[in-house]
Amino acid sequence: MTGKIDIAAIVPKVGTLYPPPLHEDTRARVKRALGNQAGLTQFGVNLTTLPPGTSSALPHWHMREDEFVYVVSGHPTLVVGDSTESLSPGDCAGFPAGEETGHCLRNETEEDVVLLEIGTRDPGERVFYPGRDLMAETSSEAFYHHLDGTPYTDIRRRGPGED
């Protein structure tokens, strides 16, 4: 598809595929894959809403994919390693591939945060979650694995109220 994207027509993905109990802080996250709607294959674009108390992801870093985030509305907390910083609408952040520092955004306010996320799509990507026995391999059917390579089981999207 090319041309204007009807954002309202995109079925949102609520929650994450993280194995329990690692999904708790992300279960209310809402993503709309704008890039998929446009037929993009080389990079992804998501419009992501973080309700109060929700994180964009677990702190993580990518081996081969760059990430860029633009704050559309709200005031998320940017987490990079042990540092935090408050962001405002119009602020942005970037995370180069291979930088071994975990990052994410958290909504610690009482209003929704809306983000535009842009990132490389690499079919052989590996993602690491510092301090957790978790890694993702995009080329693996299991997707999530323990650090010893054993796959997690029962990987499914869990939204609010789903265990």
MDTraj code that builds the backbone (N, CA, C; nanometers):
import mdtraj as md
import numpy as np

residues = "MET THR GLY LYS ILE ASP ILE ALA ALA ILE VAL PRO LYS VAL GLY THR LEU TYR PRO PRO PRO LEU HIS GLU ASP THR ARG ALA ARG VAL LYS ARG ALA LEU GLY ASN GLN ALA GLY LEU THR GLN PHE GLY VAL ASN LEU THR THR LEU PRO PRO GLY THR SER SER ALA LEU PRO HIS TRP HIS MET ARG GLU ASP GLU PHE VAL TYR VAL VAL SER GLY HIS PRO THR LEU VAL VAL GLY ASP SER THR GLU SER LEU SER PRO GLY ASP CYS ALA GLY PHE PRO ALA GLY GLU GLU THR GLY HIS CYS LEU ARG ASN GLU THR GLU GLU ASP VAL VAL LEU LEU GLU ILE GLY THR ARG ASP PRO GLY GLU ARG VAL PHE TYR PRO GLY ARG ASP LEU MET ALA GLU THR SER SER GLU ALA PHE TYR HIS HIS LEU ASP GLY THR PRO TYR THR ASP ILE ARG ARG ARG GLY PRO GLY GLU ASP".split()
xyz = np.array([
    [0.0830, -0.1176, 0.0000],
    [0.0000, 0.0000, 0.0000],
    [0.0872, 0.1236, 0.0000],
    [0.0486, 0.2244, -0.0701],
    [0.1143, 0.3529, -0.0646],
    [0.0096, 0.4592, -0.0407],
    [0.0541, 0.5731, 0.0023],
    [-0.0390, 0.6823, 0.0262],
    [-0.0733, 0.6964, 0.1728],
    [-0.1839, 0.7658, 0.1968],
    [-0.2273, 0.7972, 0.3325],
    [-0.2637, 0.6704, 0.4089],
    [-0.2234, 0.6676, 0.5348],
    [-0.2520, 0.5549, 0.6229],
    [-0.3701, 0.5920, 0.7117],
    [-0.4694, 0.5057, 0.7182],
    [-0.5845, 0.5250, 0.8052],
    [-0.5506, 0.4640, 0.9412],
    [-0.5002, 0.5459, 1.0320],
    [-0.4543, 0.4966, 1.1620],
    [-0.5679, 0.4291, 1.2386],
    [-0.6883, 0.4842, 1.2300],
    [-0.8020, 0.4277, 1.3032],
    [-0.8363, 0.2867, 1.2554],
    [-0.7995, 0.2522, 1.1319],
    [-0.8302, 0.1196, 1.0774],
    [-0.7275, 0.0133, 1.1172],
    [-0.6173, 0.0550, 1.1776],
    [-0.5131, -0.0404, 1.2174],
    [-0.5536, -0.1068, 1.3490],
    [-0.5587, -0.2381, 1.3477],
    [-0.5917, -0.3123, 1.4692],
    [-0.4740, -0.3010, 1.5659],
    [-0.4989, -0.2465, 1.6851],
    [-0.3869, -0.2302, 1.7791],
    [-0.3456, -0.3624, 1.8415],
    [-0.2172, -0.3709, 1.8757],
    [-0.1650, -0.4835, 1.9529],
    [-0.1524, -0.4345, 2.0965],
    [-0.2258, -0.4982, 2.1858],
    [-0.2252, -0.4587, 2.3266],
    [-0.1444, -0.5612, 2.4050],
    [-0.0556, -0.5119, 2.4898],
    [0.0289, -0.6002, 2.5694],
    [0.1544, -0.6381, 2.4933],
    [0.2252, -0.7364, 2.5452],
    [0.3491, -0.7831, 2.4836],
    [0.3516, -0.9351, 2.4818],
    [0.4547, -0.9895, 2.4213],
    [0.4750, -1.1340, 2.4182],
    [0.5723, -1.1796, 2.5275],
    [0.6170, -1.0876, 2.6135],
    [0.7108, -1.1277, 2.7183],
    [0.6522, -1.2418, 2.8015],
    [0.7358, -1.3377, 2.8395],
    [0.6859, -1.4459, 2.9247],
    [0.6551, -1.3938, 3.0653],
    [0.5505, -1.4495, 3.1304],
    [0.5205, -1.4079, 3.2682],
    [0.6354, -1.4444, 3.3593],
    [0.6621, -1.3680, 3.4598],
    [0.5929, -1.2460, 3.5004],
    [0.6539, -1.1200, 3.4387],
    [0.7393, -1.1357, 3.3387],
    [0.8107, -1.0212, 3.2813],
    [0.7196, -0.9262, 3.2033],
    [0.5969, -0.9670, 3.1774],
    [0.5036, -0.8869, 3.0984],
    [0.4273, -0.7824, 3.1797],
    [0.4384, -0.7856, 3.3104],
    [0.3537, -0.7036, 3.3978],
    [0.3518, -0.5546, 3.3630],
    [0.4671, -0.4918, 3.3451],
    [0.4727, -0.3466, 3.3238],
    [0.4381, -0.3048, 3.1814],
    [0.4210, -0.4020, 3.0911],
    [0.3941, -0.3688, 2.9506],
    [0.2585, -0.4193, 2.9030],
    [0.1799, -0.4801, 2.9895],
    [0.0556, -0.5441, 2.9446],
    [-0.0492, -0.4458, 2.8940],
    [-0.0416, -0.3165, 2.9281],
    [-0.1396, -0.2183, 2.8796],
    [-0.0870, -0.1384, 2.7600],
    [0.0350, -0.1651, 2.7170],
    [0.0935, -0.0946, 2.6020],
    [0.0095, -0.1209, 2.4768],
    [-0.0119, -0.0161, 2.3956],
    [-0.0915, -0.0278, 2.2735],
    [-0.0050, 0.0165, 2.1557],
    [0.0163, -0.0750, 2.0600],
    [0.0975, -0.0443, 1.9409],
    [0.0131, -0.0543, 1.8157],
    [0.0320, 0.0440, 1.7282],
    [-0.0266, 0.0398, 1.5949],
    [0.0890, 0.0427, 1.4957],
    [0.0998, -0.0630, 1.4157],
    [0.2118, -0.0789, 1.3221],
    [0.1867, 0.0019, 1.1947],
    [0.2252, 0.1279, 1.1973],
    [0.2060, 0.2157, 1.0815],
    [0.2875, 0.1684, 0.9621],
    [0.4100, 0.1251, 0.9866],
    [0.4968, 0.0795, 0.8788],
    [0.4404, -0.0415, 0.8073],
    [0.3822, -0.1345, 0.8820],
    [0.3204, -0.2520, 0.8195],
    [0.2047, -0.2102, 0.7302],
    [0.1249, -0.1160, 0.7771],
    [0.0101, -0.0689, 0.7001],
    [0.0547, -0.0090, 0.5667],
    [0.1734, 0.0514, 0.5670],
    [0.2266, 0.1123, 0.4446],
    [0.3032, 0.0121, 0.3586],
    [0.3211, -0.1109, 0.4085],
    [0.3944, -0.2110, 0.3327],
    [0.5451, -0.1959, 0.3428],
    [0.5943, -0.1240, 0.4430],
    [0.7383, -0.1052, 0.4603],
    [0.8032, -0.2347, 0.5061],
    [0.9200, -0.2642, 0.4539],
    [0.9894, -0.3871, 0.4914],
    [1.1293, -0.3621, 0.5487],
    [1.1870, -0.2461, 0.5255],
    [1.3239, -0.2205, 0.5689],
    [1.3330, -0.1565, 0.7067],
    [1.2255, -0.0898, 0.7486],
    [1.2228, -0.0351, 0.8833],
    [1.0788, -0.0326, 0.9316],
    [1.0632, -0.0383, 1.0642],
    [0.9308, -0.0376, 1.1238],
    [0.8983, 0.0987, 1.1810],
    [0.7702, 0.1313, 1.1807],
    [0.7206, 0.2552, 1.2406],
    [0.5967, 0.2186, 1.3214],
    [0.5986, 0.2506, 1.4495],
    [0.4852, 0.2210, 1.5375],
    [0.4374, 0.3477, 1.6055],
    [0.3064, 0.3604, 1.6191],
    [0.2470, 0.4613, 1.7043],
    [0.2084, 0.3878, 1.8315],
    [0.2732, 0.4222, 1.9413],
    [0.2591, 0.3469, 2.0661],
    [0.2010, 0.4359, 2.1748],
    [0.0990, 0.3847, 2.2422],
    [0.0378, 0.4551, 2.3546],
    [0.0715, 0.3809, 2.4824],
    [0.1199, 0.4577, 2.5804],
    [0.1515, 0.4025, 2.7127],
    [0.0541, 0.4625, 2.8136],
    [-0.0455, 0.3859, 2.8576],
    [-0.1319, 0.4349, 2.9646],
    [-0.0503, 0.4556, 3.0931],
    [-0.1043, 0.5278, 3.1911],
    [-0.0316, 0.5478, 3.3169],
    [0.0172, 0.4149, 3.3757],
    [0.1417, 0.4150, 3.4232],
    [0.2011, 0.2971, 3.4856],
    [0.2553, 0.1938, 3.3890],
    [0.2589, 0.2261, 3.2594],
    [0.3012, 0.1308, 3.1573],
    [0.4387, 0.1655, 3.1026],
    [0.5173, 0.0636, 3.0693],
    [0.6480, 0.0808, 3.0055],
    [0.6392, 0.0429, 2.8587],
    [0.7253, 0.1033, 2.7779],
    [0.7301, 0.0706, 2.6352],
    [0.7834, -0.0701, 2.6130],
    [0.8718, -0.1126, 2.7002],
    [0.9382, -0.2430, 2.6894],
    [1.0138, -0.2657, 2.8201],
    [1.0680, -0.3838, 2.8349],
    [1.1679, -0.4044, 2.9393],
    [1.2946, -0.3335, 2.8928],
    [1.3786, -0.2839, 2.9843],
    [1.5060, -0.2271, 2.9386],
    [1.5801, -0.3306, 2.8533],
    [1.6236, -0.2881, 2.7354],
    [1.6820, -0.3802, 2.6380],
    [1.7803, -0.3065, 2.5482],
    [1.8576, -0.3840, 2.4730],
    [1.9432, -0.3284, 2.3681],
    [1.9475, -0.4263, 2.2520],
    [1.9693, -0.3713, 2.1320],
    [1.9687, -0.4502, 2.0087],
    [2.1103, -0.4693, 1.9550],
    [2.1402, -0.5896, 1.9080],
    [2.2705, -0.6151, 1.8460],
    [2.2827, -0.5451, 1.7105],
    [2.1769, -0.5506, 1.6268],
    [2.1893, -0.5070, 1.4877],
    [2.0902, -0.3999, 1.4454],
    [1.9972, -0.3635, 1.5301],
    [1.8939, -0.2684, 1.4912],
    [1.9076, -0.1360, 1.5643],
    [1.8968, -0.0285, 1.4882],
    [1.8883, 0.1055, 1.5454],
    [1.7435, 0.1330, 1.5844],
    [1.7245, 0.2184, 1.6858],
    [1.5903, 0.2605, 1.7280],
    [1.5876, 0.4124, 1.7454],
    [1.4719, 0.4702, 1.7153],
    [1.4498, 0.6138, 1.7325],
    [1.3093, 0.6321, 1.7867],
    [1.2932, 0.7203, 1.8858],
    [1.1624, 0.7448, 1.9468],
    [1.1382, 0.8954, 1.9513],
    [1.0170, 0.9348, 1.9103],
    [0.9734, 1.0743, 1.9139],
    [0.8504, 1.0817, 2.0039],
    [0.8497, 1.1760, 2.0993],
    [0.7366, 1.1914, 2.1903],
    [0.6313, 1.2788, 2.1230],
    [0.5157, 1.2194, 2.0949],
    [0.4044, 1.2917, 2.0335],
    [0.3278, 1.3691, 2.1410],
    [0.2948, 1.3004, 2.2515],
    [0.2246, 1.3671, 2.3612],
    [0.2581, 1.2980, 2.4925],
    [0.2405, 1.3719, 2.6008],
    [0.2688, 1.3189, 2.7332],
    [0.4126, 1.3439, 2.7755],
    [0.4454, 1.2919, 2.8934],
    [0.5764, 1.3161, 2.9546],
    [0.6356, 1.1849, 3.0066],
    [0.6905, 1.1035, 2.9159],
    [0.7493, 0.9765, 2.9596],
    [0.8826, 0.9976, 3.0304],
    [0.9236, 0.8962, 3.1046],
    [1.0564, 0.8917, 3.1640],
    [1.1428, 0.8028, 3.0767],
    [1.2517, 0.8586, 3.0265],
    [1.3485, 0.7838, 2.9476],
    [1.4434, 0.7141, 3.0437],
    [1.4584, 0.5839, 3.0281],
    [1.5501, 0.5049, 3.1096],
    [1.6620, 0.4565, 3.0185],
    [1.7857, 0.4915, 3.0529],
    [1.9034, 0.4446, 2.9805],
    [2.0044, 0.3994, 3.0858],
    [2.0214, 0.2679, 3.0955],
    [2.1084, 0.2145, 3.2005],
    [2.0524, 0.2502, 3.3369],
    [2.1348, 0.3130, 3.4207],
    [2.0922, 0.3537, 3.5545],
    [2.0408, 0.4968, 3.5584],
    [2.0340, 0.5640, 3.4438],
    [1.9922, 0.7044, 3.4380],
    [1.8478, 0.7173, 3.3918],
    [1.7810, 0.8203, 3.4415],
    [1.6461, 0.8524, 3.3964],
    [1.6396, 1.0010, 3.3634],
    [1.5487, 1.0335, 3.2726],
    [1.5305, 1.1727, 3.2318],
    [1.3871, 1.1903, 3.1852],
    [1.3243, 1.2997, 3.2254],
    [1.1879, 1.3283, 3.1843],
    [1.1880, 1.3871, 3.0433],
    [1.0979, 1.3382, 2.9586],
    [1.0841, 1.3896, 2.8224],
    [0.9497, 1.4595, 2.8077],
    [0.9403, 1.5457, 2.7073],
    [0.8199, 1.6228, 2.6781],
    [0.7844, 1.6072, 2.5315],
    [0.6627, 1.6467, 2.4931],
    [0.6265, 1.6416, 2.3518],
    [0.7292, 1.7151, 2.2656],
    [0.7686, 1.6515, 2.1566],
    [0.8702, 1.7073, 2.0676],
    [1.0105, 1.6572, 2.0965],
    [1.0323, 1.5976, 2.2133],
    [1.1634, 1.5403, 2.2441],
    [1.1790, 1.4074, 2.1707],
    [1.3030, 1.3694, 2.1491],
    [1.3297, 1.2413, 2.0839],
    [1.4567, 1.1804, 2.1424],
    [1.4729, 1.0505, 2.1151],
    [1.5903, 0.9774, 2.1633],
    [1.6253, 0.8715, 2.0602],
    [1.7534, 0.8391, 2.0527],
    [1.7991, 0.7367, 1.9603],
    [1.8880, 0.6370, 2.0305],
    [1.8849, 0.5141, 1.9794],
    [1.9592, 0.4053, 2.0401],
    [2.0297, 0.3270, 1.9298],
    [2.1602, 0.3496, 1.9108],
    [2.2336, 0.2787, 1.8046],
    [2.2470, 0.1299, 1.8323],
    [2.2467, 0.0522, 1.7274],
    [2.2676, -0.0921, 1.7378],
    [2.4012, -0.1212, 1.8054],
    [2.4026, -0.2266, 1.8865],
    [2.5265, -0.2730, 1.9479],
    [2.5668, -0.2009, 2.0745],
    [2.4976, -0.0946, 2.1131],
    [2.5277, -0.0255, 2.2378],
    [2.4659, -0.1043, 2.3518],
    [2.5491, -0.1644, 2.4346],
    [2.5044, -0.2610, 2.5345],
    [2.4511, -0.1964, 2.6618],
    [2.3609, -0.1009, 2.6466],
    [2.2972, -0.0351, 2.7601],
    [2.1467, -0.0471, 2.7437],
    [2.0808, -0.1024, 2.8436],
    [1.9364, -0.1192, 2.8370],
    [1.8645, 0.0137, 2.8363],
    [1.7587, 0.0222, 2.7568],
    [1.6795, 0.1443, 2.7476],
    [1.5319, 0.1108, 2.7319],
    [1.4460, 0.2025, 2.7755],
    [1.3018, 0.1932, 2.7561],
    [1.2419, 0.3275, 2.7971],
    [1.1123, 0.3406, 2.7803],
    [1.0388, 0.4575, 2.8280],
    [0.9293, 0.4093, 2.9217],
    [0.9068, 0.4857, 3.0285],
    [0.8022, 0.4521, 3.1252],
    [0.7073, 0.5695, 3.1388],
    [0.5803, 0.5405, 3.1562],
    [0.4838, 0.6456, 3.1843],
    [0.4556, 0.6456, 3.3341],
    [0.5153, 0.7418, 3.4031],
    [0.4982, 0.7543, 3.5472],
    [0.4014, 0.8664, 3.5808],
    [0.3225, 0.9111, 3.4813],
    [0.2276, 1.0208, 3.5004],
    [0.0850, 0.9653, 3.5053],
    [-0.0117, 1.0546, 3.5165],
    [-0.1528, 1.0160, 3.5208],
    [-0.2211, 1.0303, 3.3850],
    [-0.1466, 1.0662, 3.2796],
    [-0.2026, 1.0827, 3.1458],
    [-0.1310, 0.9897, 3.0486],
    [-0.1993, 0.9548, 2.9393],
    [-0.1367, 0.8704, 2.8373],
    [-0.0145, 0.9384, 2.7769],
    [0.0814, 0.8570, 2.7375],
    [0.1978, 0.9002, 2.6597],
    [0.1821, 0.8378, 2.5212],
    [0.2060, 0.9171, 2.4167],
    [0.2010, 0.8656, 2.2799],
    [0.3382, 0.8861, 2.2168],
    [0.3924, 0.7796, 2.1583],
    [0.5264, 0.7788, 2.0995],
    [0.5208, 0.7365, 1.9540],
    [0.6112, 0.7888, 1.8747],
    [0.6353, 0.7384, 1.7408],
    [0.7687, 0.6663, 1.7472],
    [0.7685, 0.5348, 1.7197],
    [0.8894, 0.4528, 1.7273],
    [0.9296, 0.4111, 1.5866],
    [1.0572, 0.4259, 1.5580],
    [1.1097, 0.3883, 1.4265],
    [1.2322, 0.3011, 1.4492],
    [1.2411, 0.1898, 1.3768],
    [1.3561, 0.1024, 1.3951],
    [1.3831, 0.0154, 1.2743],
    [1.5073, -0.0256, 1.2648],
    [1.5524, -0.1165, 1.1606],
    [1.4796, -0.2492, 1.1747],
    [1.4619, -0.3195, 1.0637],
    [1.4084, -0.4562, 1.0678],
    [1.5181, -0.5489, 1.0184],
    [1.5688, -0.6311, 1.1076],
    [1.6748, -0.7244, 1.0730],
    [1.6282, -0.8644, 1.1096],
    [1.6121, -0.9533, 1.0109],
    [1.5589, -1.0865, 1.0400],
    [1.6486, -1.1715, 1.1304],
    [1.7747, -1.1354, 1.1457],
    [1.8649, -1.2110, 1.2320],
    [1.8964, -1.1388, 1.3609],
    [1.8066, -1.0536, 1.4059],
    [1.8300, -0.9700, 1.5239],
    [1.8278, -1.0503, 1.6533],
    [1.9104, -1.0051, 1.7471],
    [1.9092, -1.0562, 1.8841],
    [1.8964, -0.9365, 1.9767],
    [1.8096, -0.9500, 2.0753],
    [1.7829, -0.8438, 2.1713],
    [1.8142, -0.8980, 2.3101],
    [1.8811, -0.8165, 2.3907],
    [1.9200, -0.8572, 2.5253],
    [1.8558, -0.7657, 2.6287],
    [1.8259, -0.8226, 2.7446],
    [1.7553, -0.7540, 2.8527],
    [1.8434, -0.7586, 2.9774],
    [1.9262, -0.6565, 2.9980],
    [2.0221, -0.6589, 3.1090],
    [1.9569, -0.6913, 3.2440],
    [2.0222, -0.7814, 3.3172],
    [1.9748, -0.8194, 3.4498],
    [1.8642, -0.9227, 3.4496],
    [1.8263, -0.9699, 3.3307],
    [1.7196, -1.0696, 3.3215],
    [1.7679, -1.1901, 3.2417],
    [1.7119, -1.3043, 3.2732],
    [1.7421, -1.4271, 3.1994],
    [1.6525, -1.4315, 3.0758],
    [1.6768, -1.3371, 2.9833],
    [1.5895, -1.3214, 2.8678],
    [1.6661, -1.2639, 2.7508],
    [1.6434, -1.3229, 2.6338],
    [1.6907, -1.2646, 2.5087],
    [1.5885, -1.3003, 2.4016],
    [1.5837, -1.2180, 2.2981],
    [1.4935, -1.2437, 2.1859],
    [1.5767, -1.2714, 2.0622],
    [1.5320, -1.3670, 1.9831],
    [1.5935, -1.3976, 1.8538],
    [1.4832, -1.3940, 1.7496],
    [1.4895, -1.2950, 1.6599],
    [1.3807, -1.2781, 1.5639],
    [1.3715, -1.3920, 1.4636],
    [1.4790, -1.4636, 1.4418],
    [1.4762, -1.5735, 1.3452],
    [1.4313, -1.7060, 1.4069],
    [1.4093, -1.7080, 1.5374],
    [1.3701, -1.8302, 1.6078],
    [1.2182, -1.8406, 1.6172],
    [1.1668, -1.9593, 1.5976],
    [1.0231, -1.9819, 1.6120],
    [0.9779, -1.9517, 1.7547],
    [1.0609, -1.9843, 1.8530],
    [1.0269, -1.9602, 1.9931],
    [1.0346, -1.8125, 2.0290],
    [1.1153, -1.7356, 1.9602],
    [1.1377, -1.5916, 1.9766],
    [1.2103, -1.5593, 2.1075],
    [1.1511, -1.5890, 2.2234],
    [1.2157, -1.5579, 2.3507],
    [1.2863, -1.6805, 2.4059],
    [1.4073, -1.6575, 2.4582],
    [1.4908, -1.7650, 2.5119],
    [1.5534, -1.7209, 2.6437],
    [1.5861, -1.8212, 2.7248],
    [1.6719, -1.7972, 2.8407],
    [1.8121, -1.7706, 2.7859],
    [1.8980, -1.7139, 2.8671],
    [2.0339, -1.6831, 2.8218],
    [2.1132, -1.8078, 2.7851],
    [2.0741, -1.9249, 2.8375],
    [2.1428, -2.0489, 2.8005],
    [2.0915, -2.1059, 2.6677],
    [1.9948, -2.0363, 2.6047],
    [1.9416, -2.0786, 2.4754],
    [1.8122, -2.1572, 2.4831],
    [1.7719, -2.2002, 2.6030],
    [1.6468, -2.2734, 2.6194],
    [1.5291, -2.1813, 2.5891],
    [1.4377, -2.2247, 2.5026],
    [1.3245, -2.1377, 2.4700],
    [1.2246, -2.1259, 2.5856],
    [1.1649, -2.0080, 2.5975],
    [1.0505, -1.9912, 2.6866],
    [0.9310, -2.0575, 2.6188],
    [0.8387, -2.1071, 2.6986],
    [0.7174, -2.1681, 2.6442],
    [0.5983, -2.0776, 2.6739],
    [0.4862, -2.1069, 2.6127],
    [0.3621, -2.0318, 2.6326],
    [0.3801, -1.8833, 2.6017],
    [0.4450, -1.8544, 2.4896],
    [0.4625, -1.7158, 2.4471],
    [0.3362, -1.6746, 2.3719],
    [0.2658, -1.5794, 2.4287],
    [0.1456, -1.5253, 2.3659],
    [0.1227, -1.3843, 2.4180],
    [0.0516, -1.3055, 2.3402],
    [0.0250, -1.1670, 2.3804],
    [-0.0687, -1.1676, 2.5004],
    [-0.0283, -1.0943, 2.6037],
    [-0.1082, -1.0827, 2.7253],
    [-0.1350, -0.9362, 2.7511],
    [-0.2605, -0.8994, 2.7417],
    [-0.3013, -0.7631, 2.7682],
    [-0.3508, -0.7489, 2.9103],
    [-0.4136, -0.6364, 2.9422],
    [-0.4653, -0.6157, 3.0786],
    [-0.5605, -0.7265, 3.1194],
    [-0.5414, -0.7789, 3.2397],
    [-0.6289, -0.8816, 3.2925],
    [-0.6042, -1.0214, 3.2416],
    [-0.5049, -1.0403, 3.1557],
    [-0.4751, -1.1733, 3.1002],
    [-0.3498, -1.2298, 3.1654],
    [-0.3581, -1.3553, 3.2098],
    [-0.2398, -1.4192, 3.2683],
    [-0.1985, -1.5360, 3.1918],
])
top = md.Topology()
chain = top.add_chain()
for i, resn in enumerate(residues, 1):
    res = top.add_residue(resn, chain, resSeq=i)
    for name in ("N", "CA", "C"):
        top.add_atom(name, md.element.get_by_symbol(name[0]), res)
traj = md.Trajectory(xyz[None], top)
